[in-house]
Amino acid sequence: MNTVIRPLILLTVLSCVMAGCSDQTPPTAEKTLETQRVTVAEVSEWDYPSSRQLPGIVRPGARAILSTRIAGTLISVTKEPGQRVIAGELLATVDARDIKAAITAAREKVTATEAALQQARLDNERLQKLYEEDLIARVRTERASVRLGELEAQHQAAQSELKAQQVNLSDTRLKAPFDGLVSEKLVDAGSFVGPGQPLLILEERQTMRVDVPVSSNQAAAMTPGQALSVIVGPDREVLEARLVGVIPALNDTGTGQRLRLDVSAATSVMAPGQVVSVVVPVTVAERQQQNTEWVGLPRAALIRRGQLTGVLVVKSPGEGGSDEATVVNLKWIKTAITPVNTSGLIPVSQGLEAGDRVVLNPSADLQDGQPVVIDNAGAANGRG
């Protein structure tokens, strides 16, 4: 009997011990976030004019399609596309043998008419003296005067022909009208070219112009000389531009108005034909139609994660009935198009209210709900 009970007691004790051990799970320590020091700025009401981005086409500051007025064989083309030239530099030559022969004939004609004209003047003077001495009839002096006038006209015509052929000779040498870049060569050497046929395209790219199609209402709100911003390339580099004027878009493919802008700085990032974004102010009527209350957010407070944009909003003790420490909360926001010249502020249409405090230049390890200590608790000017 005892031998049977003892093993049962031993098994019961062991079972109890094992059960007790399994019920006592060691407590896990909660991970606490370290307090960080941050700089904040207060979000203010948006009091800057809103804007929008419109597509524009980049064009060279000047563009010339060069051709010749002379028909003939193209002897040489001295420049290739991409090469720079200076004003007056020779670009192409056309066969000028026929013109040179015509110049030689015109010079000979001028010489012949000069000799005949000189003789006619002598004859006219001699006959005038004889007529004054009543030695000849008046009709002979009249005939001499008429002959003199005819030879003078022939001499003038010969000189004009010589000048015309000399102009034709100069037209066989195509020169650059301004400093620029050869953008295209349309005809190769050896081809027969005719008057007005395009040979080369020359562009001046020290300055660029941008044409922006706009509505009539938008065009009416713009003034010549107004400063605008042009956003260029994948890095969205911002360049300054000046509105030259509003021109009608009356070509075959468009109607309405176009803004013409001049861009003179950092044009190396721009090329003719490139599509850029031009920031233009929204008209008063359009802004009233938006019926939105925007706030101005310092750009340094933005957090970008993929396609999302957010900020870290500071929550002080006592806000929302809480007695906890000052913490930051991540809020996703919606921004509007960045306007021009707003001292680093960008408009926010959703997610924030005026008076919210946001963290400037937040570190990558600052997390939602993390306690913080504010360095500039008294700074709340909305611009950091």
C-alpha positions in Angstrom: 0.0 0.0 0.0 2.7 2.4 1.0 4.8 1.5 -2.0 1.9 2.5 -4.3 1.0 5.8 -2.6 4.6 7.1 -2.5 5.1 7.2 -6.3 1.6 8.8 -6.7 2.5 11.5 -4.2 5.8 12.2 -5.9 4.1 12.5 -9.3 1.5 14.9 -7.9 4.2 17.1 -6.3 6.2 17.2 -9.6 3.0 18.1 -11.6 2.2 21.0 -9.2 5.8 22.3 -9.4 5.7 22.2 -13.2 2.3 23.9 -13.4 3.5 26.6 -11.0 6.5 27.3 -13.2 4.5 27.5 -16.4 2.1 30.1 -14.8 4.9 32.4 -13.8 5.8 34.3 -17.0 8.6 36.8 -16.6 7.4 40.3 -17.1 8.5 42.1 -20.3 9.9 45.6 -20.0 8.1 48.2 -22.1 10.4 50.1 -24.5 10.5 53.8 -23.6 11.4 56.5 -26.1 14.1 58.9 -25.2 13.2 62.6 -24.9 14.6 64.7 -27.8 15.2 68.4 -28.0 13.4 70.0 -30.9 12.8 73.4 -32.5 9.3 74.3 -33.4 7.4 76.9 -35.4 3.8 77.9 -35.3 1.6 77.5 -38.3 0.0 80.8 -39.4 -2.9 81.7 -41.6 -2.1 81.8 -45.3 -2.0 85.4 -46.4 0.0 85.1 -49.6 -1.6 84.8 -53.1 -2.0 81.3 -54.3 -0.6 80.1 -57.6 -0.7 77.4 -60.1 1.8 75.7 -62.5 1.2 75.9 -66.2 3.3 74.2 -68.9 5.5 76.3 -71.1 7.7 75.6 -74.1 11.3 76.8 -74.1 12.5 78.7 -77.2 15.8 80.3 -78.0 16.2 84.0 -77.5 16.7 84.5 -81.2 16.4 82.0 -84.1 17.3 82.6 -87.7 16.7 80.3 -90.7 19.6 81.2 -93.0 19.2 81.0 -96.8 20.7 82.5 -99.9 19.1 84.6 -102.7 21.3 83.0 -105.3 20.7 79.8 -107.2 23.8 77.6 -107.6 25.7 74.7 -106.3 26.5 74.7 -102.6 30.3 74.6 -102.5 30.9 74.3 -98.7 29.3 74.4 -95.3 31.9 75.4 -92.7 29.9 74.6 -89.5 28.2 71.5 -88.1 25.2 71.3 -85.7 26.3 72.1 -82.2 29.2 74.4 -83.1 29.2 78.0 -81.9 29.8 80.9 -84.2 30.3 84.6 -83.9 28.6 87.4 -85.8 30.0 87.8 -89.3 31.7 84.3 -89.4 31.4 82.5 -92.7 29.0 79.6 -92.6 28.5 78.5 -96.3 29.5 79.4 -99.9 27.6 79.0 -103.2 29.2 78.7 -106.6 29.8 82.2 -107.8 31.5 81.8 -111.2 28.5 83.1 -113.1 28.2 86.1 -110.9 31.9 86.8 -111.2 31.6 86.7 -115.0 28.7 89.1 -114.8 30.7 91.5 -112.6 33.5 91.5 -115.1 31.1 92.3 -117.9 29.5 95.0 -115.9 32.8 96.6 -115.1 33.7 96.6 -118.8 30.4 98.2 -119.6 31.0 100.9 -117.0 34.4 101.6 -118.5 33.0 101.8 -122.0 30.2 104.2 -121.0 32.6 106.3 -119.1 34.7 106.8 -122.2 31.7 107.6 -124.4 30.3 109.9 -121.8 33.6 111.8 -121.5 33.7 112.3 -125.3 30.1 113.4 -125.4 30.8 116.0 -122.8 33.7 117.4 -124.9 31.6 117.4 -128.0 28.7 119.2 -126.2 31.1 121.9 -124.9 32.7 122.4 -128.3 29.3 122.7 -130.1 28.0 125.2 -127.4 31.0 127.5 -128.2 30.4 127.3 -131.9 26.7 128.1 -131.4 27.6 131.1 -129.3 29.7 132.4 -132.2 26.8 131.8 -134.6 28.9 129.3 -136.5 26.4 126.4 -136.3 22.7 125.9 -136.0 21.0 125.4 -132.7 19.8 122.0 -133.7 23.3 120.6 -133.5 23.7 121.6 -129.9 20.3 120.2 -129.0 21.3 116.9 -130.5 24.6 116.9 -128.6 22.7 117.5 -125.3 20.3 114.7 -126.0 23.2 112.3 -126.8 25.0 113.4 -123.6 21.9 112.7 -121.5 21.5 109.2 -123.1 25.2 108.3 -122.3 24.8 109.6 -118.7 21.8 107.3 -118.3 23.7 104.3 -119.8 26.6 105.0 -117.5 24.3 105.1 -114.4 22.7 101.9 -115.5 26.0 100.2 -115.9 27.1 101.3 -112.5 23.8 100.0 -111.0 24.3 96.7 -112.7 27.8 96.4 -111.3 26.6 97.1 -107.8 23.8 94.6 -108.1 26.2 91.9 -109.2 28.5 92.7 -106.3 25.6 92.3 -103.9 24.9 88.9 -105.6 28.5 88.0 -105.0 28.2 88.8 -101.3 25.1 86.6 -101.1 27.1 83.6 -102.2 28.9 83.8 -98.9 26.5 83.1 -96.1 27.6 84.7 -92.8 26.3 84.5 -89.2 24.0 87.5 -88.4 24.6 87.1 -84.6 26.6 85.1 -82.1 24.9 81.8 -81.6 24.8 78.0 -82.1 24.2 76.1 -85.3 21.3 73.9 -84.3 20.6 72.3 -87.7 22.2 71.8 -91.1 19.5 71.3 -93.8 21.6 70.9 -96.9 25.0 69.3 -97.5 27.8 70.6 -99.8 27.4 69.6 -103.4 23.6 70.2 -103.5 22.0 72.6 -105.9 20.2 75.3 -103.9 17.7 78.0 -105.0 16.7 81.4 -103.7 15.1 81.3 -100.3 15.9 77.6 -99.7 16.8 77.1 -96.0 20.4 76.0 -95.5 21.2 76.4 -91.7 19.4 77.2 -88.5 21.2 79.5 -86.1 20.0 80.0 -82.5 21.1 82.5 -79.8 20.9 80.7 -76.5 22.5 83.2 -74.1 18.9 84.0 -73.2 15.8 81.9 -73.5 12.2 82.6 -73.9 9.2 80.6 -72.6 5.8 80.7 -74.2 2.9 79.8 -71.9 -0.7 79.4 -73.2 -3.2 81.0 -70.8 -6.8 82.0 -70.6 -7.9 85.6 -71.3 -8.7 86.1 -67.6 -5.2 85.0 -66.6 -3.6 87.1 -69.3 -5.5 90.2 -68.1 -4.2 89.7 -64.6 -0.5 89.9 -65.7 1.6 93.0 -66.3 4.7 93.3 -68.4 7.9 93.2 -66.4 6.3 91.0 -63.7 8.6 88.5 -62.0 7.7 84.8 -62.3 9.3 81.5 -61.6 10.1 78.7 -64.0 10.6 75.1 -62.7 13.1 73.1 -64.8 14.1 69.5 -65.0 13.7 66.4 -62.8 15.4 68.2 -59.9 12.8 71.0 -60.2 15.3 73.8 -60.3 13.7 77.2 -59.9 14.8 80.0 -62.3 13.7 83.6 -62.3 11.9 84.9 -65.4 10.5 88.2 -66.5 7.2 88.7 -68.4 7.9 90.4 -71.7 4.3 90.7 -72.7 1.1 88.9 -73.7 0.8 87.9 -77.4 -2.1 86.4 -79.3 -1.8 82.7 -80.1 -3.3 82.9 -83.6 -1.4 80.1 -85.3 -3.1 77.1 -87.0 -3.2 75.0 -83.8 -4.1 77.4 -81.1 -6.2 80.3 -80.0 -6.3 82.6 -77.0 -3.3 84.2 -75.3 0.3 83.4 -74.6 2.6 84.7 -72.0 6.2 85.4 -73.3 8.9 85.2 -70.7 12.6 86.0 -70.8 15.0 83.8 -68.8 18.6 85.0 -68.7 20.1 83.1 -65.7 21.3 79.5 -65.6 20.1 78.8 -69.1 22.5 75.9 -69.4 19.8 73.7 -67.8 17.3 74.7 -70.5 17.1 73.7 -74.2 14.8 74.7 -77.0 11.7 72.5 -77.2 11.9 71.6 -73.5 8.6 71.6 -71.5 8.9 73.5 -68.2 6.5 74.5 -65.5 5.7 78.2 -65.0 4.3 79.4 -61.6 1.6 82.0 -62.2 -0.6 83.6 -59.6 -4.2 82.5 -59.3 -6.7 85.3 -60.2 -8.9 86.8 -57.4 -12.0 85.3 -58.9 -10.4 81.8 -59.0 -9.2 82.2 -55.4 -12.7 83.1 -54.2 -14.1 80.1 -56.0 -11.7 77.8 -54.1 -13.4 78.7 -50.8 -10.6 77.1 -48.8 -8.8 78.3 -45.7 -5.1 77.6 -46.2 -2.3 77.8 -43.6 1.3 78.6 -44.2 3.8 75.9 -43.2 7.6 76.3 -43.0 9.2 74.2 -45.6 11.7 72.8 -43.1 8.9 71.1 -41.2 7.9 68.8 -44.1 8.3 65.0 -43.9 8.1 63.0 -47.1 7.5 59.3 -47.1 6.9 57.9 -50.5 3.9 59.8 -52.0 2.8 61.0 -48.5 3.6 64.4 -47.0 3.4 64.9 -43.2 4.6 66.9 -40.2 5.2 66.3 -36.6 2.8 68.3 -34.5 3.8 69.1 -30.9 1.2 68.2 -28.3 1.8 69.9 -25.0 0.7 68.6 -21.5 -3.0 69.3 -20.8 -4.0 69.4 -24.5 -7.0 67.1 -25.0 -7.4 66.5 -21.3 -4.1 64.7 -21.0 -1.6 65.1 -18.2 1.2 63.4 -20.1 4.5 65.0 -21.2 5.0 67.0 -24.3 5.0 64.6 -27.3 4.9 64.8 -31.1 2.2 63.3 -33.3 2.6 62.6 -36.9 0.0 64.1 -39.2 -0.5 63.6 -42.9 -1.2 66.8 -44.7 -2.1 68.0 -48.2 -0.1 70.9 -49.7 -1.1 73.2 -52.5 1.1 74.4 -55.3 4.1 76.3 -54.0 3.7 80.0 -54.7 6.4 82.5 -55.6 8.5 84.5 -53.1 6.8 83.4 -49.8 9.8 83.4 -47.5 10.0 79.7 -47.3 6.3 79.0 -46.5 4.2 76.6 -48.5 0.4 76.5 -48.4 -1.4 73.6 -46.7 -5.0 73.0 -47.6 -5.8 70.0 -45.3 -4.4 68.5 -42.1 -3.4 71.6 -40.1 -4.9 74.6 -38.4 -3.5 78.0 -37.6 -1.8 77.9 -34.3 -0.5 74.3 -34.5 3.1 74.0 -33.6 5.3 71.8 -35.9 8.8 70.5 -35.5 11.4 72.0 -37.8 14.1 69.8 -39.4 12.9 66.7 -37.6 15.5 64.0 -37.2 15.0 60.6 -38.9 14.7 58.7 -35.6 12.0 61.0 -34.1 8.9 58.9 -33.9 5.2 59.5 -33.5 4.3 59.8 -29.7 7.9 60.5 -28.7 8.4 63.0 -25.8 10.3 66.1 -26.7 11.7 69.2 -25.1 11.2 72.5 -27.0 14.2 74.7 -27.4 12.4 77.7 -28.6 9.1 77.5 -26.7 8.6 81.2 -27.2 9.3 81.3 -30.9 6.0 81.1 -32.8 6.4 83.3 -35.8 5.4 80.7 -38.4 8.8 81.0 -40.2 11.0 79.1 -37.7 
